[in-house]
Amino acid sequence: MHKLELSLSHSLRALALGSAVALAACGGGGGGGGGFVPTGASSGTASSTGNLRVAMTDAPACGFDHVYVTVEKVRVHGNADVDTGGSGWSDITLSSPRRIDLLSLTNGVITTLGETPLPAGTYQQIRLVLSANTANNQLANSVVPTGAAELALDTPSAVQSGIKIIRPFTVAADSLTDLVLDFDACKSIVTRGNGSYGLKPVVTALPTAVSGNVTGVLAGAPGALVFAERNGVVVKGTVADTSGSFNLSPIEQSSTAGPVDVVIVPTAANGRVTGIIRDVPVTAGSGTALATSDHPISLPTSAVRKVSGVVAPASAQATLRALQQSGSRTFEIAAVAANIDSGAYAFFSTQPALPAGPPVVGTYQATLPIPLTADSAAAGKYSIQATSTTGTVGTRQVDVTSGDLVDQNFSF
């Protein structure tokens, strides 16, 4: 499988050189939109056109060595509400389906999917179309749990018709627009009662022209999860490599949302507390450094804990987040999906980890190292938040200072 992989520091320059993937513009309305006129475009036959290029990246996946998905095409439309059978779709169809290991797309690495001309204007909806697993054991989509064999990843028919992403973006006349699809593998994979796995996709889209990146180096914490958050919601995640280096990329620069908070959650093998750096600026087209090899971030040691329970009914298909408050702000430390069949969930002592010790917290400054101070009041205290598919939210307050906790149950 041919794969063009780029770090963000090179992506804006390299993407301008053209796509390495052969494609054809086709679909419900043809490459030109089939008569649909996007917002801001001319309705005449001589309307201006631009080009859209789509790439993919990934946030870290918890408890897996590999997560494979096979992409057939990407579809775009100017109407956020139109279904897949409607007219006016423009498609980026790969010359052959691409089987991609999402876990190879971390720390600013992206892979280009393809490109198509489009009428200039504003588009609203994106659909990422995956191939289905076949009966002859050809695994288009699969997972490899850490230390285990490869298993099929079930993709419901709704997913095969296209993972729906609502994200307005503009294609300018005579210009190239680059759009990155961020596939959050950790939040997208759910377990079943028989030990199999299903896909409940969490995918966002981001125009690279308005994005920047945040980098750093951790001392003694390879494999740590690193998140960029706004108001306790993760906007980008990655995993520190074997040297402890991380690159959160791409992150959207937002004049309304402002800077991000960077949250570092070590693994149980690291045995360290969470690190939080507040108010980190994001600048489109450039990077912000939180630490270097000369001034790495060093986190104190800590025990890590497990919190588990059951969400009833299982049909709620709940997503659970472990939140921690420091001062007036709340931060997401870990997230898991409840078992589809049993409703069981667990924040494991391996990963995602819940440190028992106090998080160390600091505020961004350009001069390194950034001072971090232990927040003793927050030590071991978490809010476990369960959200059902209908949006109903339940919360439990837990304290893991003394040990693991079981039977932290929710009922919807």
MISE-731325 format. One line per field, with one value per residue (C-alpha): residue in one letter; z, x, y negated; chain. Coordinates in steps of 0.02 Angstrom, whole numbers. Each point is the difference from the previous one (the first is absolute). Layout:
aa (A,...) .
z (Z,...) .
x (X,...) .
y (Y,...) .
ch (A,...) .
This chain:
aa (M,H,K,L,E,L,S,L,S,H,S,L,R,A,L,A,L,G,S,A,V,A,L,A,A,C,G,G,G,G,G,G,G,G,G,F,V,P,T,G,A,S,S,G,T,A,S,S,T,G,N,L,R,V,A,M,T,D,A,P,A,C,G,F,D,H,V,Y,V,T,V,E,K,V,R,V,H,G,N,A,D,V,D,T,G,G,S,G,W,S,D,I,T,L,S,S,P,R,R,I,D,L,L,S,L,T,N,G,V,I,T,T,L,G,E,T,P,L,P,A,G,T,Y,Q,Q,I,R,L,V,L,S,A,N,T,A,N,N,Q,L,A,N,S,V,V,P,T,G,A,A,E,L,A,L,D,T,P,S,A,V,Q,S,G,I,K,I,I,R,P,F,T,V,A,A,D,S,L,T,D,L,V,L,D,F,D,A,C,K,S,I,V,T,R,G,N,G,S,Y,G,L,K,P,V,V,T,A,L,P,T,A,V,S,G,N,V,T,G,V,L,A,G,A,P,G,A,L,V,F,A,E,R,N,G,V,V,V,K,G,T,V,A,D,T,S,G,S,F,N,L,S,P,I,E,Q,S,S,T,A,G,P,V,D,V,V,I,V,P,T,A,A,N,G,R,V,T,G,I,I,R,D,V,P,V,T,A,G,S,G,T,A,L,A,T,S,D,H,P,I,S,L,P,T,S,A,V,R,K,V,S,G,V,V,A,P,A,S,A,Q,A,T,L,R,A,L,Q,Q,S,G,S,R,T,F,E,I,A,A,V,A,A,N,I,D,S,G,A,Y,A,F,F,S,T,Q,P,A,L,P,A,G,P,P,V,V,G,T,Y,Q,A,T,L,P,I,P,L,T,A,D,S,A,A,A,G,K,Y,S,I,Q,A,T,S,T,T,G,T,V,G,T,R,Q,V,D,V,T,S,G,D,L,V,D,Q,N,F,S,F) .
z (0,-52,135,-3,181,48,161,17,-6,-180,-45,-61,-117,-55,-28,-129,-107,-42,51,-19,-12,-167,10,-100,35,-8,105,20,-98,-77,51,-34,120,-118,-9,186,30,164,106,-82,-170,-165,-77,-177,-106,12,190,75,67,126,58,160,66,146,120,158,172,166,187,110,22,173,19,-184,-101,-166,-58,-186,-105,-189,-85,-167,-25,80,-47,27,-15,27,99,178,-1,-167,11,-100,-132,-40,-152,-3,83,-56,31,23,-52,30,-148,115,182,125,157,127,173,99,134,-124,-18,166,51,-150,-132,-134,-155,-157,-68,-158,-87,-109,-83,76,-35,113,153,174,33,154,4,-24,-11,27,-88,60,-81,85,65,-118,32,-63,152,-89,145,-72,177,152,166,83,189,92,9,-92,-174,-134,12,-115,32,-35,-102,3,-165,50,13,-170,-81,65,169,10,50,12,-21,-110,-110,-147,-168,-77,-187,-82,168,87,163,113,120,131,72,180,43,190,10,190,10,-158,49,111,71,-6,125,-105,-4,-176,-47,-88,-76,73,-97,72,-142,-17,-146,1,-137,15,-50,172,103,101,112,177,36,154,77,154,115,42,-73,-173,-58,106,-70,-37,-30,-57,83,0,146,47,-175,-97,-168,-43,75,-30,86,50,-99,72,33,88,-142,-51,-135,16,-179,-79,128,-63,42,68,37,99,96,32,60,49,161,-25,109,16,66,25,-13,150,-56,16,176,2,37,-129,-66,-52,-89,-17,-130,-138,-154,-171,-155,-175,-103,145,159,187,102,179,30,-88,27,97,105,5,101,151,96,179,30,47,20,-130,30,-82,5,-68,-4,-109,-99,-8,-118,-116,-144,66,-84,118,-19,165,43,154,40,127,68,38,59,-100,-152,-43,-105,-88,60,-85,-102,-36,-81,95,-67,-127,63,189,39,97,-2,82,12,10,100,-162,-122,14,171,151,106,189,29,-18,-177,-31,-81,-82,-121,-168,-14,-144,114,37,108,46,190,58,176,83,29,160,11,-164,47,-46,-25,-162,-69,-104,-131,-103,-156,-89,-188,32,91,178,123,167,119,146,111,44,100,-46,125,99,-139,-146,-2,-66,-19,-56,-92,-103,-42,-141) .
x (0,71,-14,58,36,47,33,-94,163,17,-182,-48,151,-11,-187,24,104,-153,-80,86,-167,-90,-183,-154,-133,-167,-154,-179,21,172,161,-72,-146,-138,-87,8,66,96,-23,88,21,-68,-149,65,89,164,8,175,76,131,75,-31,131,-42,122,-19,82,-38,-8,74,-91,-11,52,34,158,-88,-168,-33,-135,-20,-51,-92,-42,-39,-160,-42,-160,-58,-154,25,-165,2,11,115,-134,-23,70,144,137,180,114,185,9,164,68,-9,-59,137,25,73,70,-67,131,135,-79,48,119,-43,9,-135,-38,-74,-159,-33,-55,-143,-53,-154,-103,64,-108,-38,-33,-83,7,136,-23,144,-49,80,5,-90,81,-38,-60,162,94,74,13,-22,-24,80,89,150,-21,165,83,-143,-48,-85,-191,-134,-68,-186,-62,-190,-87,-22,189,27,-113,118,53,-90,103,-80,135,-19,150,31,76,70,9,165,67,39,-92,75,-117,61,-117,48,-56,-4,32,-3,-178,-59,26,-127,4,-138,-47,77,169,-19,16,-112,26,-93,94,58,74,27,58,123,61,190,12,-66,99,161,88,66,157,93,113,-38,131,-31,-175,1,-174,-86,-163,5,-157,-35,-163,-117,-121,32,-36,139,33,156,92,162,120,180,126,138,109,-142,-27,-176,-80,-181,-45,-104,-88,-119,41,-159,-25,-157,58,175,148,1,41,123,-32,132,-60,142,-28,2,172,58,-75,-14,-126,-96,78,-104,62,-133,-26,114,-12,-38,58,-50,147,124,40,5,132,-40,162,159,128,103,-151,-118,-159,32,-150,8,-34,-173,-104,-137,-174,-144,-182,-134,-187,-153,-113,-181,-80,141,-101,48,169,78,166,89,125,108,11,112,-20,147,-43,-150,35,-49,109,-34,125,-67,-147,-72,-155,-114,-18,-142,-76,32,20,160,140,169,134,144,159,97,-73,-98,77,-72,147,-28,126,-31,10,137,-64,79,-37,85,152,121,151,36,-19,-181,-21,-125,-75,-93,-186,-21,-186,-30,99,-95,-166,-96,-173,-55,-122,-108,-90,-130,-32,-150,108,-56,143,33,144,86,134,142,161,134,130,-12,-27,-104,-189,-133,-189,0,-164,-116,-184,-90) .
y (0,-169,-132,-181,-48,-177,-93,-164,-96,59,28,-173,-6,182,0,-138,119,104,163,167,89,25,-47,-36,-131,88,41,-55,-160,19,-86,-171,17,60,-168,-37,-176,-21,-155,-148,84,-63,90,-31,128,-97,2,-4,159,49,164,98,121,116,86,103,3,84,-24,140,166,78,181,38,29,-29,-68,27,-81,9,-162,3,-183,-167,-93,-185,-99,-179,55,62,95,92,190,113,32,-184,-88,-123,103,-20,149,31,182,91,99,152,13,-49,106,-119,34,-148,23,-46,-172,-81,-140,-109,138,-7,102,-79,80,-99,-159,-64,-164,-83,-157,-138,-29,67,185,72,191,131,188,122,163,163,171,145,158,145,176,78,-68,-151,-124,-173,-66,81,-26,81,-12,-20,170,90,58,-103,-7,-66,-175,2,-149,-24,-36,-182,-16,84,-130,-133,-68,-167,-152,-171,-131,-155,-38,-116,40,-161,-29,49,63,164,36,133,91,125,132,42,177,26,187,4,-66,88,183,87,177,130,134,138,-86,-71,-183,-125,-172,-149,-133,-166,-102,-187,-107,-145,-118,-4,-183,-50,125,4,125,22,101,62,131,106,75,183,9,83,48,-133,-69,-186,-103,-178,-53,-149,-13,182,66,84,-84,100,148,93,119,-34,103,109,-152,-91,-125,-51,-108,-54,-39,-68,-112,-132,-180,-77,-184,41,155,-67,105,183,92,143,153,139,168,128,187,117,57,-180,-11,-190,-136,-99,-159,-151,-157,-133,-137,65,-112,74,-95,52,59,9,96,-30,93,52,93,57,137,-129,-49,152,12,111,67,69,184,63,157,20,71,90,-57,118,26,31,-116,59,30,52,-72,-172,33,-125,-89,-33,-136,-19,-185,-87,-176,-113,-175,-60,110,178,114,165,130,158,63,174,73,120,177,-1,164,-4,-185,37,-129,-21,-131,122,-22,22,-125,-109,-25,-93,-60,-4,-139,-187,-71,-126,-160,-150,-142,-19,-113,-16,19,183,99,-40,12,134,3,144,-29,101,-38,96,156,159,-91,29,-28,151,-64,120,-64,106,-1,-113,-127,40,-28,84,-42,86,-77,120,-5,127,-57,162,128,64,-26,121,-10,-180,30,-110,21,-90) .
ch (A,A,A,A,A,A,A,A,A,A,A,A,A,A,A,A,A,A,A,A,A,A,A,A,A,A,A,A,A,A,A,A,A,A,A,A,A,A,A,A,A,A,A,A,A,A,A,A,A,A,A,A,A,A,A,A,A,A,A,A,A,A,A,A,A,A,A,A,A,A,A,A,A,A,A,A,A,A,A,A,A,A,A,A,A,A,A,A,A,A,A,A,A,A,A,A,A,A,A,A,A,A,A,A,A,A,A,A,A,A,A,A,A,A,A,A,A,A,A,A,A,A,A,A,A,A,A,A,A,A,A,A,A,A,A,A,A,A,A,A,A,A,A,A,A,A,A,A,A,A,A,A,A,A,A,A,A,A,A,A,A,A,A,A,A,A,A,A,A,A,A,A,A,A,A,A,A,A,A,A,A,A,A,A,A,A,A,A,A,A,A,A,A,A,A,A,A,A,A,A,A,A,A,A,A,A,A,A,A,A,A,A,A,A,A,A,A,A,A,A,A,A,A,A,A,A,A,A,A,A,A,A,A,A,A,A,A,A,A,A,A,A,A,A,A,A,A,A,A,A,A,A,A,A,A,A,A,A,A,A,A,A,A,A,A,A,A,A,A,A,A,A,A,A,A,A,A,A,A,A,A,A,A,A,A,A,A,A,A,A,A,A,A,A,A,A,A,A,A,A,A,A,A,A,A,A,A,A,A,A,A,A,A,A,A,A,A,A,A,A,A,A,A,A,A,A,A,A,A,A,A,A,A,A,A,A,A,A,A,A,A,A,A,A,A,A,A,A,A,A,A,A,A,A,A,A,A,A,A,A,A,A,A,A,A,A,A,A,A,A,A,A,A,A,A,A,A,A,A,A,A,A,A,A,A,A,A,A,A,A,A,A,A,A,A,A,A,A,A,A,A,A,A,A,A,A,A,A,A,A,A,A) .
